[in-house]
């Protein structure tokens, strides 16, 4: 099993403003599931599941350090989105895509040799 955060798509937009130093420490290329094909082939892995999971999760941004007026404004937006997504639009959290989802998951099996 392999899991990564997804800092692309809408998550990238939030992190670019709220935590650019955190964003700069991550390899965004690996957060595109198409780049995993070489890894799968190199190790001869049988893919059981590979995809984006978790839907959009604004709570992710609530843990980041507040620094400026703009950051505080974005935190306010994240709080509003959190309330909307968790209470009124829970169904939207089920959308799994590279643009919305907060996580990437790969489940593999090594075929018997």
C-alpha positions as CSV (number, residue, x, y, z in Angstrom):
1,X,0.0,0.0,0.0
2,X,1.3,3.5,-0.9
3,X,-0.3,6.7,0.2
4,X,0.5,10.3,-0.4
5,X,-1.1,13.7,0.2
6,X,-2.4,15.4,-2.9
7,X,-1.1,19.0,-3.0
8,X,-2.3,19.5,-6.6
9,X,-5.5,21.1,-7.8
10,X,-7.5,23.1,-5.3
11,X,-5.2,22.0,-2.5
12,X,-2.3,23.6,-4.3
13,X,-4.1,27.0,-4.4
14,X,-4.6,26.9,-0.7
15,X,-1.1,25.8,0.1
16,X,0.5,28.3,-2.2
17,X,-0.9,31.1,0.0
18,X,-1.0,29.4,3.4
19,X,2.1,27.3,3.5
20,X,4.5,27.9,0.6
21,X,7.4,26.5,2.6
22,X,5.5,23.2,3.1
23,X,4.6,23.1,-0.6
24,X,8.2,23.6,-1.7
25,X,9.3,20.5,0.3
26,X,7.1,18.2,-1.7
27,X,7.5,16.7,-5.2
28,X,4.3,17.6,-6.9
29,X,5.1,15.3,-9.8
30,X,4.6,12.3,-7.7
31,X,1.1,13.4,-6.8
32,X,0.0,12.7,-10.3
33,X,-1.0,9.0,-10.4
34,X,0.2,8.7,-14.0
35,X,3.8,9.0,-12.8
36,X,3.4,5.9,-10.7
37,X,3.3,3.6,-13.8
38,X,7.2,3.4,-13.9
39,X,7.3,2.4,-10.3
40,X,4.6,-0.3,-10.8
41,X,6.5,-1.7,-13.8
42,X,9.9,-1.6,-12.2
43,X,8.8,-3.7,-9.3
44,X,6.4,-5.9,-11.2
45,X,3.4,-4.9,-9.1
46,X,-0.2,-5.9,-9.9
47,X,-2.4,-2.9,-9.3
48,X,-5.5,-3.6,-7.2
49,X,-6.4,0.1,-6.8
50,X,-4.8,3.4,-7.7
51,X,-6.6,6.7,-7.4
52,X,-7.5,9.8,-5.6
53,X,-9.5,9.4,-2.4
54,X,-11.2,11.4,0.3
55,X,-12.8,14.2,-1.7
56,X,-12.0,17.8,-0.9
57,X,-11.0,18.1,2.8
58,X,-10.7,21.8,3.9
59,X,-9.9,20.7,7.4
60,X,-6.4,20.0,6.1
61,X,-5.7,23.7,6.0
62,X,-6.9,24.4,9.5
63,X,-3.6,23.1,11.0
64,X,-1.4,25.5,9.1
65,X,0.2,28.4,10.8
66,X,-1.5,31.8,10.4
67,X,0.9,34.6,9.4
68,X,-0.8,37.4,7.5
69,X,-4.1,39.1,6.7
70,X,-4.3,37.1,3.5
71,X,-3.7,33.8,5.4
72,X,-6.3,34.7,7.9
73,X,-8.8,35.4,5.1
74,X,-8.0,32.1,3.5
75,X,-8.4,30.3,6.9
76,X,-11.8,31.9,7.2
77,X,-12.7,30.6,3.8
78,X,-11.4,27.1,4.8
79,X,-13.6,27.2,7.9
80,X,-16.7,28.1,5.9
81,X,-15.9,25.4,3.4
82,X,-15.4,22.9,6.2
83,X,-18.8,23.7,7.7
84,X,-20.5,23.5,4.3
85,X,-18.8,20.2,3.3
86,X,-19.2,18.5,6.7
87,X,-22.8,19.6,7.4
88,X,-24.6,20.6,4.3
89,X,-22.8,19.1,1.3
90,X,-21.3,15.9,2.6
91,X,-22.0,14.2,-0.8
92,X,-19.5,16.5,-2.4
93,X,-16.7,15.0,-0.2
94,X,-17.2,11.8,-2.2
95,X,-15.9,13.3,-5.4
96,X,-12.5,11.8,-6.0
97,X,-10.3,13.4,-8.5
98,X,-6.8,14.9,-8.9
99,X,-8.4,18.3,-8.6
100,X,-10.3,17.9,-5.4
101,X,-9.1,14.9,-3.3
102,X,-6.8,15.3,-0.4
103,X,-5.1,11.9,-0.8
104,X,-3.7,9.4,-3.3
105,X,-3.8,5.7,-2.6
106,X,-2.2,2.8,-4.4
107,X,-2.9,-0.8,-3.4
108,X,-0.7,-3.4,-5.0
109,X,0.1,-7.1,-5.0
110,X,3.4,-8.7,-5.9
111,X,2.5,-11.6,-8.2
112,X,4.1,-15.0,-7.2
113,X,7.3,-15.6,-9.1
